[in-house]
Structure formats: C-alpha cells, structure tokens
Amino acid sequence: MSAFEARTDRAIADHYDSVDRYDDFIESTTRRLGADDDTLADGMSDALYDPRTRSQVLRLVRSGDLLAAMTLIRDHAQTTYINEQAEVAALKEFR
C-alpha cells in the first residue's frame, strides 16, 4: 500500500467513524427524548404552532374529528418534534 492509499483509506475510515458517532448520538438522543414526558408534551404543543400541522389539526377539530386531530398531534410529537430536537442537539454536540 502506498502512502497516498494509506492517507486516503485513513480519511475515508475517519469519515465513516464520524458518521457512525453522529448516527449513534442521534439514535440515543431520540430514544431518550421519546421517553421524556416533558418533551412529548412540548412536541404535542408544537403541533399546534408548526405551520406544517397547524392548519390540518384545526381543520380536523372544526370538522369534529377529534381522534384524527389527536393522532396527528401525537404523531408530530413522536416523530417530527423529537427527531428535530435530536438533530439540534447533534449539531451542537458535533460542531
């Protein structure tokens, strides 16, 4: 193996290690945040202020479909909100 190949292989290995550490951090943070009641409540509240879900939730409530509205709020909290919070934490951790 030449010196160039060794440097290239090392750079590639370092990159993959960095990506793995980032992914592991995201996964563990997502799991931790998902188990936290305060984070879940914040995410449910966020669904009412997030422009991606607000109009849909309001439309469902006004039409009387409260179960669908609550399902949308829960899904937003458990996926979108928690994933975004984990990504924000990862950006702070890995900068």
Disulfide bonds with the S-S distance in Angstrom:
none
